Amino acid sequence: MRLASETLPDDGFAGALAGRAWLPDIEGPAVVAIRPDGVFDITKVFATMRDLCEAAAPAAALRHAPGRRVADLDALLANSIESARDPSRPWLLAPVDLQAIKAAGVTFATSMLERVIEERARGDGSAAAAIRAEITALVGEDFSKLKPGSAEAMRLKEVLLAQNAWSQYLEVGIGPDAEIFTKAPAMAAVGTGADAGIHAKSSWNNPEPEVVLAVASDGRMVGATLGNDVNLRDVEGRSALLLGKAKDNNASCALGPFLRFFDDAFTLDTVRSMHVTLTVEGADGYHLEGSSSMSKISRDPADLVAQMTGPHHQYPDGAVLFLGTLFAPIEDRDEPGKGFTHKVGDVVTVATPTLGRLRNRIRHSQDCAPWTFGASHLMRHLARQGLI
C-alpha cells in the first residue's frame, strides 16, 4: 500500500472518495468508489460522475452504492503512472466527466501581482524582475484584506488610474466581477499519474496548484479535488485574448487524485482553511517547493460559485471550478532574471492533507497521449452496457 498511502488523504479512507477508472475489460471508463477493501465499479448505480454529484446527498449515496471490485488501490495507482502503464489493466482517470471545467483567475494578491507583471512584460520573462519591483513599490503586495468591489477597492482603483498603473488584472482582482473562464472542455482533463502538457513553443510557464470545487447543476457545492491549472505565462502575457491558448492545450488540465464529497467531517469550511503545497522535481535534479493558503483568498469560494452559475448561466451537467492559487514561482531556474519555467520530465505534486496528492509528469502537449474519448464516446460506451 505504499502508493496508496502516498496518494490518499491523511485520514485514509475516512472520507467519501470517488474516482473514475479506465477498465480494459469493458473498454471504457467507470465511476469507482475508493474503499479500504479495494476499488469498486459503481457505474450500474451512477452511470457518470455527473449523476453522483446530482444526488441529494452524494457522500451517503457513494458509501451505500453497491459494485464489483475491480482493483486493489495500490495496483490501480501504480498502473496510473503513464510511463509504466500496462494497457491490459485498469488505471485512474480524472475524477470528473460531463461537468464543465471552469476556473477563477486572479483570486489571490500574489497571483494578481504576477498577472500585472505578465501584462507589462508582454511575455518577456527577463523583464519581469524589474517590473515586479516597480509595481510592488507602487501598490504593495498585500491585497488580502481588501474586499473586491468594496468602496475601498474602488478608491484604490481611482488612485492607480491617476498614476497610469491600472490593469485588466487589477480589475478582476479587486473589482466587483471575478474572472471566470473555461479551463478545458468536458472530458479533457487528465488524472493523477498521467503526463501533463505544456506547449512546445512556450519558454515561460508554470504549474498552478489549486483546490477545485465540484458544483451540481442546482448550484450546490458537493465536494472538492485538487487541480494543476498548467499556465503558459509568456502566451498570456502577450495578450489576455490569448488566454485560451495559454490555458487549454492537450493534457494541460490535471485533476485528482479523487473527488471527496462533503459530509459532516469535510465541509466548505475545510476548503476555506486548506493549505495546498506544490513540489517540482526535475530530471536534472532541480527541486522547488511552494504553497498556497486558501485563508488568503480574496474572494470566498461561495462567491466565486455564485458568479459562475445562477439565473445568468446554467450548467445542466454541473461544473468543477478551480479556485485560483497564491503560488507564483519567480526564483531563477537557469539564467539570472529568467525566473522559473518547466522542463520536460518535471514531476509536479499538488497536495493537501484532506484531499491527498495529485502527481503528474510534464511533457510537451503533442507528446502526451492525445485526447480521443469525449462525451459522444462516453454515451456510446454507456449505451453498450445498457446504462442509458
TADAVEN-V305797 format. One line per field, one symbol per residue. phi: phi as a letter, one per 20 degrees, with the letter a starting at -180 (. if undefined). burial: + if it has 24 or more other ideal C-beta (glycine too) atoms within 12 Angstrom, else -. A space follows every 50 residues. Layout:
phi: ???
burial: ???
//
This chain:
phi: .fffffdfgfemefeedcbccedgfdlaecfceecgepddfdffecfcfg fffegfcgfffffeffaefdaeffffffeefgfcfdfecfbfdfecceff ddbddldcgfffgffffgffflneffeffffgfffffedmdedfeefgnf gfffffgfffffeldfbfffgeecffdfeccefbfgnefddfnffddcff eedbbafcfbeceecffenfedrbbdbdegceffffffaffeggffddcg mecdcqfcedefbfeccfffffdfdedccddefenfbccbbbdffdfedf gfffffffcqgeadcfdmbdcfencefbfcffecfgnemebfcgogddcd bbgedncdcbeecfgfefgfecddffffffffffemec
burial: --++-++++---+-+++++++++----++++++++--++++++-++++++ +++++--++-+++-+-+-+++-+-++++++++--+---++++++++++++ +++++++++++++++++++++-+-+-+++-++--++--+-+-++-+-+-- --+--++--+----+++++++++++--++++++++++++++++++++++- -++++++++++++++++-++++++++++++++++++++-+-++-++++++ +++++++++++++--+++-+++-+++++++-----+-+-+++++-+++++ +++++++++-----+-++++++++++++++--+-----++++++-+++++ ++-++++++++++++--++-+-+----+--++----+-
//
